Amino acid sequence: MALSYAEKSNAFTYYRKAYLLENLARVLSELGRFEEAAEQARAAMPRAKDLGDTTAIGRLKDEAEAFARHRKYSSLAGGKGV
């Protein structure tokens, strides 16, 4: 169900909101779809850059790298995410 909501919210906003792409990436990682998760995290970076959100850019980079190494979001930072 979380995946459906994440996909729909991104489709509704034409995949232009960094925080929604990040959420989709996190959901995908929890489902073991790591390559897709890393791709969505990387896709969110230019959107965050457009907003000047340097904190999000760094976080997204870290998450993309972790997902590429097949780590779930829940495993990052002691189970509390990044």
Backbone as CSV, one residue per row, in Angstrom:
resi,resn,N_x,N_y,N_z,CA_x,CA_y,CA_z,C_x,C_y,C_z
1,MET,0.818,-1.190,0.000,0.000,0.000,0.000,0.866,1.260,0.000
2,ALA,1.965,1.264,0.750,2.832,2.439,0.787,3.393,2.739,-0.598
3,LEU,3.734,1.695,-1.332,4.267,1.905,-2.675,3.227,2.550,-3.575
4,SER,2.007,2.091,-3.487,0.933,2.660,-4.301,0.756,4.144,-3.999
5,TYR,0.751,4.500,-2.726,0.600,5.914,-2.354,1.789,6.741,-2.842
6,ALA,2.990,6.205,-2.685,4.182,6.937,-3.111,4.187,7.139,-4.623
7,GLU,3.814,6.114,-5.352,3.768,6.234,-6.814,2.696,7.229,-7.252
8,LYS,1.536,7.155,-6.637,0.446,8.061,-7.012,0.772,9.514,-6.680
9,SER,1.371,9.748,-5.533,1.696,11.128,-5.166,2.737,11.704,-6.119
10,ASN,3.683,10.891,-6.550,4.672,11.365,-7.521,4.046,11.596,-8.885
11,ALA,3.182,10.713,-9.312,2.516,10.892,-10.606,1.667,12.164,-10.590
12,PHE,0.988,12.396,-9.478,0.126,13.572,-9.351,0.920,14.873,-9.494
13,THR,2.171,14.859,-9.024,3.012,16.059,-9.083,4.020,15.985,-10.228
14,TYR,3.803,15.068,-11.150,4.670,14.910,-12.328,6.131,14.664,-11.960
15,TYR,6.359,13.956,-10.838,7.705,13.578,-10.394,8.625,14.798,-10.245
16,ARG,8.072,15.895,-9.734,8.836,17.141,-9.598,9.128,17.535,-8.155
17,LYS,8.640,16.808,-7.190,8.845,17.168,-5.785,9.913,16.268,-5.163
18,ALA,10.993,16.880,-4.718,12.115,16.108,-4.172,11.689,15.231,-2.996
19,TYR,10.895,15.786,-2.101,10.524,15.018,-0.904,9.654,13.812,-1.247
20,LEU,8.859,13.910,-2.289,8.042,12.765,-2.695,8.887,11.708,-3.405
21,LEU,9.857,12.150,-4.200,10.771,11.197,-4.830,11.611,10.489,-3.766
22,GLU,12.018,11.232,-2.758,12.780,10.632,-1.659,11.930,9.593,-0.930
23,ASN,10.688,9.923,-0.694,9.794,8.974,-0.033,9.638,7.712,-0.883
24,LEU,9.457,7.867,-2.178,9.345,6.712,-3.074,10.614,5.874,-3.012
25,ALA,11.768,6.519,-3.011,13.033,5.793,-2.917,13.110,4.980,-1.625
26,ARG,12.688,5.575,-0.539,12.728,4.879,0.749,11.789,3.668,0.755
27,VAL,10.608,3.836,0.208,9.655,2.722,0.140,10.230,1.598,-0.723
28,LEU,10.772,1.962,-1.874,11.354,0.954,-2.763,12.484,0.198,-2.069
29,SER,13.293,0.900,-1.296,14.387,0.224,-0.590,13.849,-0.782,0.415
30,GLU,12.782,-0.421,1.095,12.199,-1.339,2.074,11.637,-2.604,1.407
31,LEU,11.272,-2.472,0.135,10.754,-3.617,-0.615,11.870,-4.404,-1.299
32,GLY,13.102,-3.984,-1.093,14.231,-4.675,-1.698,14.473,-4.304,-3.149
33,ARG,13.870,-3.252,-3.608,14.030,-2.794,-4.996,15.085,-1.679,-5.020
34,PHE,16.300,-2.092,-4.723,17.383,-1.163,-4.438,17.822,-0.323,-5.639
35,GLU,17.904,-0.912,-6.811,18.325,-0.151,-7.978,17.325,0.974,-8.271
36,GLU,16.045,0.641,-8.195,15.003,1.650,-8.406,15.052,2.714,-7.311
37,ALA,15.319,2.272,-6.089,15.402,3.208,-4.965,16.541,4.201,-5.180
38,ALA,17.697,3.689,-5.576,18.843,4.569,-5.829,18.536,5.531,-6.970
39,GLU,17.877,5.034,-7.999,17.519,5.876,-9.146,16.587,7.018,-8.727
40,GLN,15.599,6.725,-7.908,14.662,7.760,-7.466,15.341,8.764,-6.543
41,ALA,16.242,8.288,-5.685,16.976,9.213,-4.815,17.840,10.151,-5.657
42,ARG,18.491,9.597,-6.678,19.302,10.443,-7.567,18.421,11.421,-8.350
43,ALA,17.240,10.985,-8.742,16.319,11.866,-9.484,15.842,13.032,-8.619
44,ALA,15.805,12.834,-7.317,15.346,13.893,-6.412,16.395,14.984,-6.218
45,MET,17.660,14.662,-6.438,18.732,15.627,-6.161,18.608,16.924,-6.968
46,PRO,18.385,16.885,-8.285,18.255,18.157,-9.009,17.046,18.979,-8.561
47,ARG,15.988,18.290,-8.138,14.811,19.024,-7.651,15.148,19.750,-6.357
48,ALA,15.890,19.072,-5.480,16.308,19.707,-4.231,17.271,20.862,-4.515
49,LYS,18.139,20.670,-5.499,19.080,21.733,-5.878,18.321,22.960,-6.377
50,ASP,17.269,22.736,-7.165,16.461,23.858,-7.672,15.894,24.698,-6.531
51,LEU,15.638,24.054,-5.397,15.099,24.760,-4.237,16.193,25.314,-3.324
52,GLY,17.439,24.986,-3.647,18.546,25.428,-2.810,18.639,24.670,-1.502
53,ASP,18.074,23.480,-1.461,18.035,22.673,-0.240,19.279,21.793,-0.159
54,THR,20.384,22.377,0.306,21.646,21.643,0.356,21.618,20.479,1.353
55,THR,20.845,20.609,2.397,20.718,19.517,3.366,20.095,18.296,2.704
56,ALA,19.046,18.523,1.931,18.380,17.412,1.243,19.301,16.794,0.203
57,ILE,20.081,17.608,-0.483,20.979,17.073,-1.503,21.975,16.098,-0.879
58,GLY,22.576,16.489,0.223,23.512,15.606,0.915,22.852,14.326,1.404
59,ARG,21.683,14.464,1.964,20.944,13.300,2.471,20.589,12.362,1.320
60,LEU,20.119,12.933,0.212,19.746,12.115,-0.944,20.954,11.392,-1.530
61,LYS,22.079,12.065,-1.561,23.305,11.424,-2.057,23.657,10.231,-1.174
62,ASP,23.618,10.426,0.138,23.914,9.336,1.074,22.930,8.187,0.911
63,GLU,21.650,8.510,0.770,20.641,7.468,0.619,20.831,6.724,-0.700
64,ALA,21.108,7.439,-1.788,21.313,6.787,-3.087,22.482,5.808,-3.015
65,GLU,23.554,6.221,-2.365,24.714,5.342,-2.219,24.381,4.118,-1.370
66,ALA,23.636,4.326,-0.303,23.248,3.205,0.560,22.334,2.233,-0.180
67,PHE,21.376,2.760,-0.920,20.462,1.890,-1.667,21.222,1.117,-2.739
68,ALA,22.197,1.742,-3.368,23.008,1.069,-4.385,23.807,-0.082,-3.766
69,ARG,24.079,0.015,-2.465,24.775,-1.062,-1.744,23.788,-2.046,-1.105
70,HIS,22.535,-1.941,-1.505,21.458,-2.833,-1.040,21.199,-2.717,0.457
71,ARG,21.176,-1.480,0.932,20.801,-1.232,2.325,19.427,-0.590,2.345
72,LYS,18.571,-1.134,3.181,17.228,-0.567,3.344,17.305,0.730,4.140
73,TYR,16.336,1.594,3.895,16.273,2.865,4.623,16.211,2.627,6.131
74,SER,15.439,1.653,6.554,15.288,1.390,7.990,16.581,0.923,8.641
75,SER,17.551,0.475,7.846,18.823,0.024,8.417,19.816,1.171,8.607
76,LEU,19.510,2.324,8.043,20.442,3.455,8.136,20.310,4.140,9.487
77,ALA,21.409,4.590,10.026,21.454,5.328,11.298,20.704,4.609,12.408
78,GLY,21.022,3.346,12.599,20.435,2.595,13.703,18.939,2.379,13.597
79,GLY,18.415,2.269,12.376,16.993,2.002,12.188,16.127,3.233,12.213
80,LYS,16.754,4.407,12.310,15.983,5.650,12.353,16.079,6.409,11.042
81,GLY,16.574,5.771,10.014,16.764,6.451,8.744,18.085,7.186,8.758
82,VAL,18.225,8.164,7.897,19.485,8.888,7.801,19.430,10.112,8.689
